[in-house]
C-alpha cells in the first residue's frame, strides 16, 4: 500500500516511525509545508518524492491513501481534497476547528465511500483499550471520568520546541481527545455540556485555561481541566471511576485506584498508540470496512465541541 504523508512536523515523524513497523506499507510521497524541512524529512525516511503541492504528491503513481498531519486549520480542506482525488484518508486530530467543516468532510466521505478516519489516538492506547474491553465485557460501567490536560505553552512552539506557523487550541484539539473518549467509553451520547475559560492570551489569541463538564445519557459525568500555563508534569491524566473499580491512565501506564500496576502489554500488538491507529487505518482499507474513529463516528464529538465553544464564549 502506497501512502502519501502530508506534513513534515513532529506528528508526521511519529507516523513515519510507526509505519516502519507495519508490513506491506510504503511511504511513496510527502506533501510538506516548508521546503527545507520537507527535503530533510524525505531524506531521513527515504521518501522518493516530496512537494509543497498536495495535488502533486497525491498524483504520484499508485498512491492509495494519505495521512494528514498538517496544521489544524488545513485538516478538513486537505482531507476533502484527498477524498476527491480518489484516495483514502486519515486526518490527525482534530478533523477541523469548527463544526461546519467537520460536517462538510463527512458529506464528502459519504459521497465517495472511501475510508476516512480521524487520529483519535486515545481509542487505541492500550491503557484505554484495557478499560474499554472491561466495559464491553460488562465488567465495568463508567460513573465519572476526571481528566487533566496540562502543558506549558506560553510561546507558539510545537512538541519539538520549534516555532509553529499556527496556534494550537485547548478546545478544538486537546479537549477533543477527552470529549470523544468519554462518548466512546460510555457508549452514550453527550446530553449536557458546561464550560468556563480564563483570559485570552494577548499574543496567542486563545484562552490558556479551561474547565469543561460533560454528562451522558445515563448520567455519567466527565470533568476536564485544561491548561497551557502548567509549569509542572505535562500531559493528560485520566481517572476512570466505575461501578466496579477505579483506573488511572497516564500515557501508556495503567494502575488501579490504589496505584497497583495493571499489565497492558498484551492488550494489542504494540504499545504505541500511533502505530495501532495506523494499523487500524490500513486494515480498514484492506478489508473495505469503516474504521474505528471514522469521521462519521467523530462527528458527535465535534457537535459537542461546538456547543462548548458557545458556552465558553458566553463565559
VENMO-V350890 format. One record per residue. SS is DSSP state (hx for helix, st for strand, lp for the rest). PSI is psi in degrees with one decimal (NA if undefined). Layout:
ss:SS psi:PSI
ss:SS psi:PSI
//
This chain:
ss:lp psi:128.3
ss:st psi:126.6
ss:st psi:140.3
ss:st psi:120.8
ss:st psi:130.0
ss:st psi:111.3
ss:lp psi:134.9
ss:lp psi:19.1
ss:lp psi:-161.0
ss:hx psi:-43.6
ss:hx psi:-28.9
ss:hx psi:-41.6
ss:hx psi:-36.7
ss:hx psi:-42.9
ss:hx psi:-40.5
ss:hx psi:-38.6
ss:hx psi:-44.3
ss:hx psi:-39.6
ss:hx psi:-22.1
ss:lp psi:-17.8
ss:lp psi:2.1
ss:lp psi:122.5
ss:lp psi:148.1
ss:lp psi:22.8
ss:lp psi:134.6
ss:st psi:130.3
ss:st psi:104.8
ss:st psi:-18.7
ss:st psi:160.2
ss:st psi:128.1
ss:st psi:109.7
ss:lp psi:179.5
ss:lp psi:-25.1
ss:lp psi:129.9
ss:hx psi:-48.0
ss:hx psi:-49.3
ss:hx psi:-30.7
ss:hx psi:-44.6
ss:hx psi:-44.3
ss:hx psi:-40.1
ss:hx psi:-43.4
ss:hx psi:-40.2
ss:hx psi:-41.3
ss:hx psi:-40.6
ss:lp psi:13.2
ss:lp psi:43.0
ss:lp psi:122.9
ss:lp psi:-17.9
ss:lp psi:136.4
ss:st psi:154.4
ss:st psi:157.5
ss:lp psi:2.8
ss:lp psi:114.7
ss:hx psi:-40.4
ss:hx psi:-41.8
ss:hx psi:-42.6
ss:hx psi:-36.7
ss:hx psi:-26.3
ss:lp psi:-2.2
ss:lp psi:148.1
ss:lp psi:129.6
ss:lp psi:5.6
ss:st psi:125.4
ss:st psi:-33.6
ss:st psi:165.8
ss:st psi:147.7
ss:st psi:120.9
ss:st psi:120.5
ss:lp psi:29.1
ss:lp psi:177.9
ss:lp psi:146.7
ss:hx psi:-44.6
ss:hx psi:-16.8
ss:hx psi:-10.1
ss:hx psi:-55.7
ss:hx psi:-45.7
ss:hx psi:-40.5
ss:hx psi:-39.4
ss:hx psi:-40.9
ss:hx psi:-36.8
ss:hx psi:-41.9
ss:hx psi:-46.6
ss:hx psi:-42.4
ss:hx psi:-19.6
ss:lp psi:1.7
ss:lp psi:20.2
ss:lp psi:148.6
ss:st psi:156.9
ss:st psi:140.1
ss:st psi:126.3
ss:st psi:132.5
ss:st psi:156.0
ss:lp psi:135.3
ss:lp psi:158.0
ss:lp psi:-21.4
ss:lp psi:172.3
ss:lp psi:22.7
ss:lp psi:158.5
ss:hx psi:-39.1
ss:hx psi:-43.2
ss:hx psi:-35.6
ss:hx psi:-42.3
ss:hx psi:-39.2
ss:hx psi:-40.9
ss:hx psi:-42.5
ss:hx psi:-36.7
ss:hx psi:-43.3
ss:hx psi:-38.0
ss:hx psi:-42.7
ss:hx psi:-38.2
ss:hx psi:-37.4
ss:hx psi:-28.5
ss:lp psi:11.2
ss:lp psi:163.1
ss:lp psi:126.2
ss:st psi:117.3
ss:st psi:152.4
ss:st psi:143.4
ss:st psi:62.6
ss:lp psi:81.7
ss:hx psi:-28.0
ss:hx psi:-28.7
ss:hx psi:-21.5
ss:lp psi:-18.3
ss:lp psi:131.5
ss:hx psi:-34.4
ss:hx psi:-43.8
ss:hx psi:-30.6
ss:hx psi:-39.3
ss:hx psi:-47.3
ss:hx psi:-42.6
ss:hx psi:-40.4
ss:hx psi:-37.4
ss:hx psi:-41.5
ss:hx psi:-46.0
ss:hx psi:-31.6
ss:lp psi:-1.8
ss:lp psi:16.6
ss:lp psi:-7.3
ss:lp psi:138.8
ss:lp psi:128.4
ss:st psi:128.6
ss:st psi:-35.4
ss:st psi:143.1
ss:st psi:128.2
ss:st psi:118.7
ss:st psi:137.3
ss:st psi:124.5
ss:st psi:105.6
ss:st psi:130.4
ss:lp psi:169.7
ss:st psi:96.2
ss:lp psi:70.0
ss:lp psi:-1.9
ss:lp psi:159.4
ss:lp psi:75.2
ss:st psi:152.7
ss:lp psi:-172.8
ss:lp psi:-17.8
ss:lp psi:4.4
ss:lp psi:16.7
ss:lp psi:150.3
ss:st psi:138.8
ss:lp psi:147.4
ss:lp psi:0.2
ss:lp psi:168.8
ss:lp psi:127.9
ss:lp psi:163.1
ss:lp psi:130.1
ss:hx psi:-41.6
ss:hx psi:-60.3
ss:hx psi:-13.6
ss:hx psi:-67.4
ss:hx psi:-39.7
ss:hx psi:-29.2
ss:hx psi:-37.1
ss:hx psi:-51.0
ss:hx psi:-38.7
ss:hx psi:-45.8
ss:hx psi:-42.0
ss:hx psi:-37.4
ss:hx psi:-45.2
ss:hx psi:-43.3
ss:hx psi:-43.7
ss:hx psi:-36.4
ss:hx psi:-24.3
ss:lp psi:22.1
ss:lp psi:158.0
ss:lp psi:153.6
ss:st psi:124.0
ss:st psi:-11.1
ss:st psi:141.5
ss:st psi:152.6
ss:st psi:152.2
ss:st psi:147.8
ss:st psi:146.5
ss:st psi:154.5
ss:lp psi:-167.9
ss:lp psi:153.6
ss:st psi:130.1
ss:lp psi:131.7
ss:lp psi:-26.1
ss:lp psi:-43.5
ss:lp psi:-24.2
ss:lp psi:19.9
ss:lp psi:160.0
ss:st psi:137.3
ss:lp psi:-8.4
ss:st psi:139.1
ss:st psi:151.5
ss:st psi:124.5
ss:st psi:139.0
ss:st psi:140.8
ss:st psi:151.9
ss:st psi:135.8
ss:st psi:175.9
ss:lp psi:-35.8
ss:lp psi:-5.9
ss:lp psi:-0.7
ss:lp psi:145.6
ss:st psi:157.9
ss:st psi:130.3
ss:st psi:121.7
ss:st psi:124.2
ss:st psi:131.6
ss:st psi:143.1
ss:st psi:140.0
ss:lp psi:6.4
ss:st psi:3.3
ss:lp psi:107.7
ss:lp psi:74.4
ss:lp psi:-156.4
ss:lp psi:132.2
ss:lp psi:158.8
ss:st psi:-166.1
ss:st psi:133.8
ss:st psi:126.7
ss:st psi:131.2
ss:st psi:117.7
ss:st psi:116.8
ss:st psi:113.9
ss:st psi:177.6
ss:lp psi:-12.9
ss:lp psi:45.2
ss:st psi:161.1
ss:st psi:139.0
ss:st psi:143.2
ss:st psi:120.6
ss:st psi:124.7
ss:st psi:106.7
ss:lp psi:-120.6
ss:lp psi:4.3
ss:st psi:142.1
ss:st psi:133.6
ss:st psi:164.0
ss:st psi:-176.3
ss:lp psi:-15.0
ss:lp psi:17.4
ss:lp psi:21.1
ss:lp psi:127.8
ss:st psi:143.8
ss:st psi:127.0
ss:lp psi:114.0
ss:lp psi:14.3
ss:lp psi:-20.2
ss:lp psi:13.0
ss:lp psi:-37.6
ss:lp psi:178.8
ss:lp psi:-7.4
ss:lp psi:158.4
ss:lp psi:0.2
ss:lp psi:111.0
ss:hx psi:-36.1
ss:hx psi:-43.5
ss:hx psi:-43.2
ss:hx psi:-37.3
ss:hx psi:-46.1
ss:hx psi:-38.2
ss:hx psi:-39.7
ss:hx psi:-42.6
ss:hx psi:-49.2
ss:hx psi:-41.1
ss:hx psi:-40.4
ss:hx psi:-38.3
ss:hx psi:-48.2
ss:hx psi:-34.1
ss:hx psi:-3.3
ss:lp psi:45.6
ss:lp psi:169.0
ss:lp psi:132.9
ss:lp psi:157.7
ss:lp psi:132.1
ss:lp psi:34.8
ss:st psi:161.8
ss:hx psi:-33.8
ss:hx psi:-39.4
ss:hx psi:-28.7
ss:hx psi:-15.7
ss:hx psi:-42.4
ss:hx psi:-31.1
ss:hx psi:-43.4
ss:hx psi:-35.2
ss:hx psi:-40.1
ss:hx psi:-39.1
ss:hx psi:-36.5
ss:hx psi:-42.6
ss:hx psi:-40.8
ss:hx psi:-39.4
ss:hx psi:-40.5
ss:hx psi:-41.3
ss:hx psi:-43.8
ss:hx psi:-41.0
ss:hx psi:-32.3
ss:hx psi:-17.2
ss:lp psi:NA
//
